[in-house]
Amino acid sequence: MTTFNTIVSLLDRAGYTPRSYSGRGICGARCLSVNLSRGHSAAEVVARVLEQGLSKADEESRTHGSLMQAVGLLGELAQELAGAKEDSMGLGSVVYWESIKWEADDADDENEDEEP
């Protein structure tokens, strides 16, 4: 599973809806993001995703007996998620990771920047 797919899966498990984002200074490139309502922050997203990553790593180490692989997953997640940026969007905000390029099919991201 790629880093992108792992993080998307953990965002889902944490209750977020992963979306593509192309905002300020990204020059048309698309990256991974989640929308947040007022009162929530990038730090909260990162903490919840790492919490889900820890849970997943624990499950995998119990199933496959590979604690080092689980620790490696958490280290990789922490490194990728550390670069979170946040843009205000009026009543809410978007948290995005420029370093995590959007890997979904073009058809999947046709309407990604639209509000739900």
C-alpha positions in Angstrom: 0.0 0.0 0.0 1.4 3.4 -1.0 1.8 6.2 1.5 -1.0 8.0 -0.3 -3.4 5.0 0.1 -2.4 4.5 3.7 -3.0 8.1 4.7 -6.3 8.2 2.8 -7.4 5.0 4.6 -6.4 6.4 8.0 -8.2 9.7 7.2 -11.3 7.7 6.4 -10.9 5.7 9.7 -10.6 9.0 11.6 -13.8 10.3 10.1 -12.5 12.7 7.5 -13.2 12.8 3.8 -10.0 13.0 1.7 -10.2 15.3 -1.2 -7.9 16.7 -3.8 -6.9 20.4 -3.4 -5.2 22.9 -5.6 -4.9 26.2 -3.8 -2.6 29.1 -3.3 0.9 28.8 -4.6 0.5 25.2 -5.8 0.4 26.2 -9.5 -2.4 23.8 -10.6 -0.9 20.7 -8.9 -3.3 18.6 -6.9 -2.6 17.3 -3.4 -4.3 15.5 -0.5 -6.6 17.6 1.7 -9.5 17.5 4.1 -12.1 20.2 4.8 -12.7 21.3 8.4 -15.5 23.2 10.0 -14.7 26.1 12.3 -13.1 25.3 15.5 -11.0 22.4 14.2 -7.3 22.5 13.3 -4.6 20.8 11.3 -3.0 19.6 14.5 -6.3 17.8 15.4 -6.3 16.1 12.0 -2.7 15.0 12.3 -3.3 13.7 15.9 -6.4 11.7 14.9 -4.7 10.2 11.9 -1.6 9.2 13.9 -4.0 7.7 16.5 -5.6 5.6 13.7 -2.1 4.7 12.5 -1.1 3.5 15.9 -4.3 1.4 16.1 -3.6 0.0 12.6 0.1 -0.7 13.5 -1.0 -2.5 16.7 -3.5 -4.6 14.7 -0.8 -5.5 12.1 1.8 -6.3 14.7 -0.6 -8.7 16.5 -1.6 -10.3 13.2 1.8 -10.4 11.4 4.1 -10.2 14.4 6.2 -7.4 12.9 6.6 -4.7 15.4 9.4 -3.0 13.4 7.2 -2.8 10.4 4.5 -1.1 12.6 7.0 1.3 14.0 8.2 2.1 10.4 4.7 2.9 9.4 4.2 5.3 12.2 7.6 7.0 11.5 6.6 7.4 7.8 3.2 8.8 8.7 4.6 11.3 11.1 7.1 12.5 8.6 4.5 12.9 5.8 1.8 14.5 8.0 4.3 17.0 9.6 4.0 19.2 6.5 0.3 20.0 7.0 -0.7 23.5 5.9 -4.1 25.2 6.4 -6.0 27.8 4.4 -9.1 29.6 5.7 -12.2 29.2 3.6 -14.6 31.5 5.5 -16.6 29.3 7.8 -14.1 26.5 7.7 -10.7 25.7 6.5 -8.8 23.2 4.4 -5.8 21.2 5.7 -3.6 20.0 2.9 -0.3 18.3 2.3 1.6 19.6 -0.8 4.1 16.8 -0.5 1.3 14.2 -0.8 0.3 14.3 -4.5 -3.3 13.4 -5.3 -3.2 9.9 -6.9 -6.8 9.2 -7.6 -8.2 8.9 -11.1 -8.9 12.2 -12.9 -12.6 11.3 -12.9 -12.6 11.0 -9.1 -11.4 14.5 -8.7 -13.5 16.4 -11.2 -15.6 18.0 -8.5 -13.2 17.7 -5.6 -12.7 21.4 -4.9 -16.5 22.0 -4.7 -18.1 22.2 -1.3 -20.2 19.2 -0.4 
